[in-house]
Amino acid sequence: MRMIETFQIWLFYSLIILSFGINLFFLIKKIYLLFSKARVSVVSGGYAHQTTKAEAKKKILAALVFVLVFSSSMLFFPSVTVRGGYDNNHDVEYLSRSFFDVKQINMVVGSKEASPLITDGISDVISGFSLNTILVKNRLVIFFSALILFALFIKLKLDYTAAVLGFGFFYFNFLAILNGNTFSTTSSNMFFWLSSFFAIVCFQSEKKNIKSNFIWVLSAIFLVLTSRYELFIISFIGFLIALGIFIRERKLRFTAIRKYRAFGFVMATYLGICFLWITHVRGFASYNGPNLGETFNLLENFKYQLIEHNVALFMPQASLLVPVLVLLSFFLILYRGLDDKGKLAKNFIAGPFIMFWIAYFSIIFVPLDLYPLHFMRHRLYFFVPFIILIAFAWDSFIFFLRRLRFLKILKPLMVLALIIIYVLANIRAVDSLQSERRTNDIELNFLSESQREMADKYIVIYPAFDSRFFLLKKYFPFYEDCSINKEAEYLKYISVEKFIIERKENIIQNYHPLKPGYVKAKDNAVFKTSFNHKFYTMFSDREKRAEIPIEIGFYSADSSKDMAWILNSNGQCEFKTGNLNKALKYFNDAVKLDSECLVCAYNASAAYAFLSKEKDALLALKHNIESRASYGNPVFESALMSIASNEEKEAKRLLENFINDDMEKNHHQNEILLNMASMYLDRLNERILQQKNLNCKMIKTALKSTKIYQM
C-alpha cells in the first residue's frame, strides 16, 4: 500500500513539473508571436498570410503600452498594503513548503494547491530564498495573467479594443491588485487557469500544430486541477466544447476511430490521473462548498460576490445597474450571432457557456466571509467570466456601431475613457481598504522586513514544529542548519500563536514558544512589532477573538534554557557526522544548563549507547524516564533502551514503526522526536553495516586460517 502511495506522490510531482515546463514553453512562444513585429506567418480561415505593416505597428504600440502599464503598476504595488492572502494559517503553510526539496515532496503534493508551489520554488531558487521576492513574483504573475487574458481575446478574434478593455477591467480591478500583492497562491492559480483557456482556444483555432497544442491543453488543465480543482471543471468543459468543434470542423466519423486509438489511450490515461488526484485531495482537504439547500441561492450568491463585494466597493452608483448590464451583454452577444453569420457559432457557444459558468460559480462560491477581505481570492475567480462577458459584449457593441463615422478614432477613445474612470474608482477602493489588515497579514509582512534586515548576522531559534518552523528554516539562517556559522548571535522567535491559539496537544519539551518563561520581560528584542490582534482563523474554539495587544519579534537567546537548546542542536550536528564524543559533551553540557530538557537527555543517552557505554546509557535513560514520565514517549524510550542494550534489530524495528506511524497519521505532533529517530536510525544502520562487514572479515580470516579458503 505504501509503495502505491509513494508512486502516486512521485507521479503527481513529476507531472506538475512536466506540465509547468510545457505550459511555459508554449506561452512564451505564443505571446512572442502575438507581439513580434516580424512578418510572421499567421493562419486564418485555413490560409496562411503575412502580417501587414499596420498590424506590425499595432503590435509595437500594444507592446509599448503594456510596458508602460507594467512599469507603472510595479511602482504602484509597494504602496498597497501587503497581505497574507489566505486564512486559517494556509498562507504560512504554503510558504513553508519547498517545492524542489525532495524531503518535502509529501508536504508539497499533500497540498490542495500543489502546482502553484512550483512558482514559489522558482522564486526561491532565483532569489536565494527571499520572502520579498515571493511578493514581487506574485505581482509579476498577476500582470502576466492579465496579458494572457488579452492574448486570449485576440486569439478569439475579438475587436482589439475589446481585448484592451478586458485586460484593463481585470488587471485594474481592486481585487486583482489586492490579490496580486499577497504572499498566497492566488496569482499563480489565476495564471494557470487563464493559461488553460488560452491553450484551449489555440488548440481549437489553429489548423497546424494539433498534436503539440493538444499536449499543451492537457498540461495546462492539469496545472489547474492541481491548483484549484473547482476551477478545473470550467477548463475541462471548455476543452470538451473545443474538442467537439474540432471534430465537427474536420468531419471526423466514427469509422475513423481506429486512426485515433492513441488519442483515446492518452485521454483515458489522463482522465484516470485526474481522478486519482481528486481522490487524493479529498483524502485530506475538508469540504467547504455549498450544502444541498445552498445550491438554490444562485441570485443571492451572485449579488453577494459580484455586486456587494466587488462593484459596490469601487463604484456604488453603478452597482444597481449590474444585473441590467449583464442581461444586456448576453443580449448583445446572442443578437450579434444572429445578425453576423460569421459570429453565429462562436457567440452562440460563448453566450451559453459563460451563462453556465456564472451559474456554476454562483452555486459553489457561497458567502463565507467573517471579515471584509476574507475570501477576496474567491471574488477574483468569480469576476473572470464577467470580464470575458464584457469583452464579447463590447465586441458586439462595436459591430453594431460599424457604420458610425470616425469609429476607428472613437473606439480607442471610448475604451481609454472607460479605463481611466475604472482605474480611478478602483484606486479609491484600494485606498479605502488600506487599513484592513489581519493578524497574519501583519506577521508575514514583519517576517519579510526582518529577513531583509537580518542578513547573515543572526541565527534563528524556533523550537516548535509547526508551519512557522518550516517557514523560518526555509527563509532565515536557522539553528538546525549544521553548515551555518555557529558563532553568530542567536535570536528566538515569538509568533502570534503564543497569544491567540490555545493548544491542547502534549508538548514534550519544556523549551517551547508556548511554554511560560520562554521569553521574559527582561529579554531584549532585536526585531519586534506590536499590534492588536484581529481575526486569524475560522476556528473560534481554539483562537481568542478579543482584540488583545500582541508583540511578536526576534529576541536575544541568552538564557540558560536558550543556551541548552543551542548546545543540543550543536550536539546533533556532531552526532550526524559521527563525532560522538564531541556530541556527548554538548548533550551533557545542555542537560547541566537545563535539567528539564528532555530531548537533551534523550540525546545524551543515545550518545552513550552508540559509544558502547551501555551502563551509562541505561542509567541515564532510566533516570530520564523516571523523572519525566508525565511527558515522555514510551515507544521512543523503548527504542533507546534497545539501542543501549545492543538489541539493534529491535531498536531498528521500533524506530521505523515510530516514524511510519506518525507519517501515516500525518500529524507530526512529535516532529522533534521524529528528527531524532531518523538521526538514530541512520547511525544504527551504519553500525549494523559495520558489524556485517566485520563479521565477513572474521569469516574470511577463519577460512584462511583453516586453509579452506585456498582450496
C-alpha positions in Angstrom: 0.0 0.0 0.0 2.8 2.4 0.9 4.6 1.7 -2.4 1.4 2.6 -4.3 1.1 5.9 -2.3 4.7 6.7 -2.9 4.3 6.0 -6.7 1.3 8.3 -6.8 3.1 11.1 -5.0 6.1 10.9 -7.4 3.8 10.7 -10.4 1.9 13.8 -9.4 5.1 15.7 -8.6 6.7 14.7 -11.9 3.6 15.6 -13.9 3.4 19.1 -12.2 7.0 19.8 -13.3 6.5 18.5 -16.8 3.2 20.3 -17.2 4.6 23.6 -16.0 7.5 23.3 -18.4 5.3 22.5 -21.4 2.8 25.3 -20.5 5.6 27.9 -20.0 7.2 26.9 -23.3 4.0 27.4 -25.3 3.0 30.6 -23.6 6.3 32.2 -24.3 6.1 31.1 -27.9 2.5 32.2 -28.5 2.9 35.6 -26.7 6.1 36.3 -28.6 4.3 35.7 -31.9 1.5 37.9 -30.8 3.7 40.9 -30.1 6.5 40.2 -32.6 7.0 42.9 -35.1 8.5 40.5 -37.6 6.4 39.4 -40.6 5.3 36.1 -39.1 3.0 33.7 -40.7 -0.5 33.6 -39.3 -3.2 31.0 -40.1 -6.7 32.3 -40.6 -9.5 30.6 -42.3 -7.2 27.9 -43.5 -4.9 30.2 -45.4 -1.5 31.5 -44.3 -0.8 35.1 -44.8 1.8 37.6 -43.6 1.2 40.3 -41.0 0.7 43.7 -42.6 2.7 46.8 -41.7 -0.4 48.2 -40.0 -0.7 45.1 -37.9 3.0 45.2 -37.1 2.6 48.9 -35.9 -0.4 47.9 -33.8 1.7 45.2 -32.2 4.6 47.5 -31.4 2.2 50.1 -30.0 0.5 47.5 -27.9 3.8 46.2 -26.6 4.9 49.7 -25.6 1.5 50.3 -23.8 1.9 47.1 -21.9 5.5 48.0 -20.9 4.2 51.3 -19.6 1.3 49.7 -17.7 3.7 47.1 -16.3 6.3 49.5 -15.1 3.7 51.9 -13.6 1.9 49.1 -11.8 5.1 47.7 -10.4 5.8 51.1 -8.9 2.3 51.4 -7.5 2.2 47.9 -5.9 4.6 48.7 -3.0 2.2 51.5 -1.8 -0.6 48.9 -1.3 -0.9 47.0 2.0 0.8 43.7 1.9 -1.4 40.8 3.0 -1.1 37.1 3.6 -3.9 36.4 1.1 -5.3 33.4 2.9 -6.9 32.4 6.1 -6.5 29.6 8.6 -2.7 29.8 8.5 -2.7 28.5 4.9 -0.5 31.3 3.7 2.2 30.4 6.2 1.7 26.7 5.4 2.2 27.1 1.7 5.1 29.4 2.1 6.8 26.9 4.4 6.9 24.2 1.7 9.9 23.9 -0.6 8.8 22.5 -4.0 12.3 21.5 -5.1 13.3 19.9 -1.7 13.0 16.1 -2.2 12.4 15.7 1.5 9.2 17.8 1.3 7.6 16.0 -1.7 4.9 14.6 0.6 4.2 18.0 2.0 4.1 19.6 -1.4 1.9 17.0 -3.1 -0.1 16.8 0.1 -1.4 20.3 -0.6 -4.7 21.1 -2.3 -2.9 23.8 -4.2 0.3 21.9 -5.2 1.2 23.3 -8.6 1.4 27.0 -7.6 4.2 26.0 -5.2 6.5 25.5 -8.2 6.3 29.2 -8.9 7.4 29.8 -5.2 10.1 27.3 -5.7 11.5 29.0 -8.8 11.3 32.4 -7.0 13.3 30.8 -4.1 16.0 29.4 -6.4 16.4 32.7 -8.3 16.4 34.9 -5.2 18.3 32.7 -2.8 15.1 32.3 -0.6 13.7 35.8 -0.2 10.2 36.4 1.2 10.1 39.7 -0.5 10.8 38.1 -3.9 7.7 35.9 -3.4 5.7 39.1 -3.2 7.4 40.6 -6.3 6.8 37.3 -8.1 3.1 37.4 -7.4 2.8 40.9 -8.7 4.5 39.8 -11.9 2.3 36.8 -12.2 -0.9 38.7 -11.9 0.3 41.0 -14.7 1.1 38.2 -17.0 -2.2 36.6 -16.1 -3.9 39.7 -17.5 -1.6 39.6 -20.5 -2.7 36.0 -21.2 -6.3 37.2 -21.0 -5.6 39.9 -23.6 -3.9 37.2 -25.8 -7.0 35.0 -25.4 -9.3 37.8 -26.7 -7.0 38.4 -29.7 -7.0 34.7 -30.4 -10.8 34.7 -30.3 -10.6 37.4 -32.9 -12.5 39.9 -30.8 -12.0 43.6 -31.7 -8.7 44.9 -30.5 -10.4 47.5 -28.2 -12.5 44.6 -26.6 -9.2 42.8 -25.8 -7.8 46.0 -24.3 -11.0 46.7 -22.3 -11.0 43.1 -20.9 -7.3 43.4 -19.9 -8.0 46.7 -18.2 -11.1 45.7 -16.4 -9.3 42.6 -15.0 -5.9 44.0 -14.2 -7.0 47.3 -12.7 -9.8 45.8 -10.6 -9.0 46.3 -6.9 -9.4 42.6 -6.3 -6.6 41.8 -8.8 -4.4 44.5 -7.1 -5.1 43.2 -3.6 -4.7 39.5 -4.5 -1.5 40.3 -6.6 0.1 42.0 -3.6 -0.1 39.0 -1.2 2.1 36.0 -0.3 -0.6 33.5 -1.3 -1.0 31.2 -4.3 -3.9 33.2 -5.9 -1.8 34.9 -8.6 -0.3 31.5 -9.7 -3.8 29.9 -9.6 -5.1 32.6 -11.9 -2.1 32.3 -14.2 -2.6 28.6 -14.7 -6.4 29.0 -15.1 -6.2 31.6 -17.8 -3.3 29.7 -19.5 -5.7 26.8 -19.9 -8.3 28.9 -21.7 -5.6 30.3 -24.0 -4.3 26.8 -24.7 -7.9 25.6 -25.5 -8.6 28.4 -27.9 -5.2 27.9 -29.7 -6.0 24.1 -30.0 -9.4 24.8 -31.5 -8.4 27.7 -33.8 -5.0 26.7 -35.2 -5.0 24.3 -38.2 -1.4 23.3 -37.6 0.4 22.0 -34.5 -2.6 20.0 -33.5 -0.7 17.3 -31.5 1.6 19.8 -29.7 -1.4 22.1 -28.9 -3.3 19.0 -27.6 -0.4 18.2 -25.2 -0.3 21.8 -24.2 -4.0 21.8 -23.3 -3.7 18.7 -21.2 -0.7 20.1 -19.4 -2.4 23.5 -18.7 -5.6 21.9 -17.4 -3.6 19.5 -15.2 -2.0 22.6 -13.6 -5.5 24.0 -12.9 -6.6 20.7 -11.4 -3.6 20.6 -9.0 -4.1 24.3 -8.1 -7.9 24.7 -7.6 -9.9 21.7 -8.6 -13.2 23.6 -8.6 -11.8 25.7 -11.4 -10.8 22.6 -13.3 -14.4 21.8 -14.1 -14.8 25.0 -16.2 -11.5 24.5 -18.0 -12.3 20.9 -18.8 -15.8 21.7 -20.1 -14.2 24.4 -22.3 -11.9 21.8 -23.6 -14.7 19.4 -24.4 -16.5 22.1 -26.3 -13.3 22.9 -28.3 -12.9 19.2 -29.0 -16.4 19.0 -30.2 -15.8 21.9 -32.6 -12.6 20.4 -33.7 -14.3 17.1 -34.6 -17.2 18.8 -36.3 -14.9 21.1 -38.4 -12.8 18.2 -39.6 -15.9 16.0 -40.1 -14.4 13.1 -38.2 -16.5 10.0 -38.4 -17.0 7.0 -36.1 -15.4 4.8 -38.7 -12.2 6.7 -38.4 -11.8 5.9 -34.7 -9.0 3.3 -35.4 -6.8 6.2 -36.6 -7.3 7.9 -33.2 -6.6 5.0 -30.9 -3.5 6.8 -29.5 -5.7 9.8 -28.8 -8.2 7.6 -26.9 -5.5 6.0 -24.9 -4.0 9.3 -23.9 -7.4 10.7 -22.9 -8.2 7.6 -20.9 -4.9 7.7 -19.1 -5.3 11.5 -18.5 -8.8 11.1 -17.0 -7.5 8.3 -14.8 -4.7 10.5 -13.4 -7.2 13.4 -12.9 -9.5 11.0 -10.9 -6.5 9.8 -8.8 -5.7 13.5 -8.0 -9.3 14.3 -6.9 -9.5 11.2 -4.7 -6.0 12.1 -3.3 -7.1 15.6 -2.4 -10.4 14.6 -1.0 -8.5 12.4 1.4 -7.1 15.3 3.3 -8.9 18.5 2.2 -12.1 19.4 4.1 -15.2 20.2 2.1 -16.3 23.9 2.5 -18.7 24.1 -0.5 -22.4 24.6 -0.5 -24.8 22.1 1.1 -27.9 21.0 -0.9 -30.1 23.8 0.3 -27.5 26.5 -0.6 -27.3 25.4 -4.2 -30.6 27.2 -4.9 -29.3 30.5 -3.7 -27.8 31.5 -7.0 -29.1 35.0 -7.2 -28.2 35.8 -3.6 -24.6 34.5 -4.1 -24.4 36.4 -7.4 -25.4 39.6 -5.7 -23.1 39.0 -2.8 -19.9 38.1 -4.8 -20.2 40.5 -7.8 -22.3 43.4 -6.6 -21.9 43.8 -2.8 -18.2 42.8 -2.6 -16.9 43.9 -5.9 -18.7 46.6 -8.0 -20.3 48.4 -5.0 -16.9 48.9 -3.4 -15.4 50.9 -6.2 -18.5 52.3 -8.0 -21.5 52.1 -5.7 -23.7 54.3 -8.0 -23.3 51.7 -10.9 -23.8 48.6 -8.7 -27.6 48.8 -9.1 -27.2 48.6 -12.9 -25.1 45.4 -12.8 -27.9 42.9 -13.4 -29.2 45.0 -16.3 -25.8 45.3 -17.8 -25.2 41.6 -17.5 -28.5 40.8 -19.3 -27.8 43.5 -21.9 -24.3 41.9 -22.5 -25.9 38.5 -23.1 -28.4 40.0 -25.5 -25.7 41.8 -27.5 -23.7 38.6 -27.8 -26.6 36.5 -29.0 -28.1 39.2 -31.2 -24.6 39.7 -32.9 -24.6 35.9 -33.6 -27.9 36.2 -35.4 -27.0 39.4 -37.3 -23.5 38.3 -38.3 -23.3 34.8 -39.8 -19.5 34.8 -39.2 -20.1 35.0 -35.5 -23.1 32.8 -35.2 -21.4 29.6 -34.0 -18.8 31.4 -31.8 -21.3 33.7 -30.0 -24.0 31.0 -29.6 -21.3 28.8 -27.9 -19.7 31.6 -25.9 -23.0 33.0 -24.6 -24.5 29.8 -23.0 -21.0 28.7 -21.8 -20.5 32.0 -19.9 -24.0 31.7 -18.6 -23.3 28.2 -17.3 -20.0 29.4 -15.9 -21.7 32.2 -13.9 -24.4 29.9 -12.6 -21.8 27.3 -11.5 -19.8 29.9 -9.7 -22.9 31.3 -8.1 -23.6 27.8 -6.7 -20.1 27.0 -5.3 -18.9 30.4 -4.1 -21.2 30.8 -1.1 -20.8 33.7 1.4 -18.3 32.5 4.0 -16.6 35.8 4.9 -16.1 36.7 8.6 -14.3 40.0 7.7 -14.3 42.2 4.6 -11.4 40.7 2.6 -11.7 37.2 4.0 -12.4 35.4 0.6 -11.2 38.1 -1.8 -9.5 35.4 -3.8 -12.9 33.7 -4.4 -14.3 37.0 -5.7 -11.4 37.4 -8.2 -12.1 34.0 -9.6 -15.8 34.8 -9.7 -15.1 38.0 -11.7 -13.3 36.3 -14.6 -16.4 35.1 -16.5 -17.8 38.6 -16.3 -14.6 40.0 -17.8 -15.0 37.6 -20.7 -18.7 38.6 -21.0 -17.7 42.3 -21.1 -15.1 41.7 -23.9 -17.6 39.7 -26.0 -20.3 42.3 -25.4 -18.0 45.2 -26.3 -17.0 43.4 -29.5 -20.7 43.0 -30.4 -21.4 46.6 -29.4 -18.7 47.9 -31.8 -20.1 45.7 -34.5 -23.5 47.5 -34.3 -21.7 50.8 -34.5 -19.7 49.8 -37.6 -21.5 52.3 -39.8 -20.7 55.2 -37.5 -18.3 57.8 -38.9 -14.9 58.1 -37.2 -15.4 54.8 -35.4 -11.7 53.9 -35.7 -10.9 57.0 -33.7 -13.9 56.8 -31.3 -13.3 53.1 -30.3 -9.9 53.6 -28.6 -11.0 57.0 -27.1 -14.1 55.4 -25.6 -12.1 52.5 -24.2 -9.4 54.8 -22.8 -12.1 57.0 -21.1 -13.8 53.9 -19.6 -10.4 52.5 -18.3 -9.4 55.9 -16.8 -12.7 56.1 -14.9 -12.4 52.5 -13.9 -8.8 52.9 -12.7 -9.5 56.0 -10.6 -12.6 54.3 -9.0 -10.6 51.1 -8.2 -7.6 53.1 -6.7 -10.1 54.8 -4.4 -11.4 51.3 -3.4 -7.8 50.1 -2.7 -7.1 53.2 -0.7 -10.3 52.7 1.4 -9.1 49.2 2.3 -5.5 50.0 3.2 -6.2 49.7 6.9 -8.0 46.4 6.5 -5.3 44.1 7.9 -5.5 40.9 9.9 -3.0 39.3 12.3 -1.5 37.0 9.7 -1.0 39.9 7.2 1.0 41.9 9.8 3.1 38.9 10.9 4.1 37.9 7.3 4.9 41.5 6.4 7.0 41.7 9.6 8.9 38.5 8.7 9.6 39.8 5.2 11.0 43.0 6.5 13.0 41.3 9.3 14.6 38.9 6.7 15.9 41.9 4.7 17.4 43.5 7.8 18.7 40.3 9.4 21.1 39.1 6.6 23.6 36.6 8.0 24.3 38.4 11.3 21.9 36.2 13.3 20.8 32.6 13.7 17.1 32.0 14.4 15.7 29.5 17.0 12.2 28.3 16.9 11.7 25.0 18.9 8.1 24.4 17.9 7.5 22.1 14.9 4.6 23.8 13.2 4.3 25.6 9.9 6.3 28.6 11.2 9.2 26.2 12.0 9.5 25.3 8.3 9.0 28.8 7.1 11.7 30.2 9.4 14.0 27.3 8.4 13.4 28.0 4.7 13.9 31.8 4.8 16.2 32.5 7.7 19.6 31.3 9.0 18.3 28.5 11.2 19.8 26.8 14.2 19.2 23.3 12.7 21.4 24.0 9.7 24.8 22.5 10.5 26.6 24.4 7.7 26.0 27.9 9.0 28.4 29.9 11.2 27.5 28.9 14.7 29.4 31.9 16.1 26.7 34.3 15.1 24.2 35.8 17.6 21.2 33.6 18.3 17.6 35.0 18.3 14.5 33.2 19.3 11.2 33.9 17.5 7.8 34.6 19.2 4.9 34.2 16.8 1.3 35.3 17.1 0.2 31.8 18.1 1.6 32.3 21.6 -1.0 34.9 22.3 -4.1 33.8 20.3 -4.0 30.0 19.9 -5.0 27.6 22.7 -3.1 24.4 22.1 -4.3 21.2 23.7 -1.6 18.7 22.5 1.1 17.5 24.8 4.4 19.4 24.2 7.3 17.1 25.0 9.9 19.7 25.7 9.8 22.4 28.3 11.6 24.8 26.0 8.8 25.9 23.7 7.4 29.2 22.5 4.0 28.3 24.1 5.6 27.5 27.5 5.8 30.0 30.3 9.2 31.6 30.6 10.3 31.2 27.0 10.5 34.9 26.7 10.8 37.1 29.9 10.2 40.8 30.3 14.0 41.5 30.5 14.7 39.8 27.2 15.9 42.2 24.5 14.0 42.3 21.2 16.3 42.8 18.2 13.3 43.0 15.8 9.8 43.4 17.0 6.3 44.8 16.2 3.3 45.5 18.3 -0.4 45.5 17.2 -3.9 44.5 18.3 -5.0 41.0 17.3 -7.7 40.8 14.6 -9.3 37.7 13.2 -6.9 35.0 12.1 -8.6 31.6 11.7 -12.1 30.3 11.5 -11.5 28.0 14.5 -13.3 30.1 17.2 -12.9 27.2 19.7 -9.1 27.5 19.5 -8.5 31.1 18.8 -9.0 34.1 21.0 -11.4 36.5 19.3 -10.7 39.5 21.5 -8.6 42.3 20.0 -5.8 41.8 22.6 -2.4 43.5 22.3 0.3 41.3 20.7 4.1 41.8 20.5 5.9 39.4 18.2 9.6 39.5 17.3 13.1 38.1 17.4 14.6 38.2 20.9 18.1 37.6 22.1 18.6 33.9 23.1 20.9 34.3 26.1 19.1 32.5 29.0 20.3 29.1 30.3 17.4 27.3 28.6 18.3 29.1 25.3 22.0 28.0 25.6 20.9 24.4 26.4 18.9 24.3 23.2 21.8 25.7 21.2 24.2 23.2 22.7 21.8 20.4 22.0 21.4 21.4 18.3 25.2 21.7 18.0 25.5 18.2 19.5 23.1 16.8 17.0 25.2 18.2 14.2 28.3 16.4 15.6 26.2 13.3 16.1 25.2 13.2 12.4 28.8 13.4 11.3 29.9 10.6 13.7 31.7 12.8 16.2 30.0 11.0 19.1 32.4 12.1 21.9 32.0 15.7 21.0 28.3 15.3 20.6 28.0 13.7 24.1 29.9 16.6 25.6 27.4 19.1 24.0 24.4 17.0 25.2 25.7 16.7 28.8 26.5 20.4 29.0 23.0 21.1 27.7 21.5 18.9 30.5 23.6 20.8 33.1 22.2 24.1 31.9 18.6 22.9 31.7 17.9 19.8 33.8 14.3 19.7 32.4 15.4 19.4 28.7 14.0 16.0 27.9 15.3 15.9 24.3 18.8 16.9 25.6 18.7 13.9 28.0 17.4 11.6 25.3 20.3 12.6 23.0 22.9 12.1 25.8 21.5 8.6 26.4 21.7 7.8 22.7 25.3 9.1 22.5 26.3 6.9 25.4 24.7 3.9 23.7 26.4 4.4 20.4 29.7 4.9 22.2 29.1 1.4 23.6 28.8 2.8 27.1 25.8 0.6 27.8 25.9 1.1 31.6 26.0 4.9 31.4 23.3 4.9 28.7 20.9 2.7 30.7 21.4 4.6 33.9 20.9 8.0 32.1 17.8 6.7 30.3 16.3 5.1 33.4 16.8 8.5 35.2 15.2 10.3 32.3 12.2 8.1 32.2 11.6 8.2 36.0 11.9 12.0 36.3 9.9 12.9 33.1 7.3 10.1 32.9 4.5 12.6 32.5 5.5 13.9 29.1 8.0 11.3 27.7 7.2 9.0 24.8 7.2 5.3 25.7 7.7 3.9 22.2 10.7 6.2 21.6 12.1 5.4 25.0 11.8 1.6 24.3 13.8 2.1 21.1 16.5 3.9 23.1 16.5 1.1 25.7 17.1 -1.4 22.9 20.0 0.6 21.5 21.6 0.8 24.9 21.1 -3.0 25.4 22.8 -3.7 22.0 19.5 -5.0 20.6 20.0 -3.5 17.1 17.2 -5.3 15.3 14.6 -4.5 17.9 15.8 -0.9 18.1 15.6 -0.6 14.3 12.1 -2.0 14.3 10.8 0.3 17.0 12.3 3.4 15.4 10.9 2.5 11.9 7.5 1.9 13.4 7.6 5.2 15.3 8.5 7.1 12.1 6.0 5.3 9.9 3.2 5.5 12.4 3.5 9.3 12.5 3.8 9.5 8.7 0.6 7.5 8.2 -1.3 9.7 10.7 0.3 12.8 9.1 0.0 14.6 12.5 3.7 15.4 13.1 2.9 16.0 16.7 6.3 14.7 17.8 8.4 16.3 15.0 11.3 16.8 17.3 11.4 13.1 18.2 10.9 12.2 14.6 14.0 14.1 13.6 15.9 12.4 16.4 14.5 9.0 15.5 15.8 9.5 11.9 19.2 10.6 13.2 19.4 7.5 15.5 18.2 5.2 12.7 20.9 6.4 10.3 23.6 5.8 13.0 22.0 2.4 13.8 22.0 1.3 10.1 25.7 2.4 9.9 26.5 0.4 12.9 24.7 -2.7 11.6 26.5 -2.4 8.3 29.9 -2.1 10.1 29.0 -5.2 12.1 28.2 -7.1 9.0 31.5 -6.1 7.3 33.3 -7.0 10.5 31.7 -10.5 10.6 32.6 -11.0 6.9 36.2 -10.2 7.6 36.2 -12.6 10.6 34.8 -15.4 8.5 37.3 -14.8 5.8 40.1 -14.8 8.4 38.8 -18.0 9.9 38.6 -19.7 6.5 42.2 -18.6 5.7 43.5 -20.0 9.0 42.0 -23.4 8.3 43.3 -23.3 4.7 39.7 -23.9 3.3 39.9 -20.6 1.7 42.8 -21.7 -0.6 41.0 -24.9 -1.6 
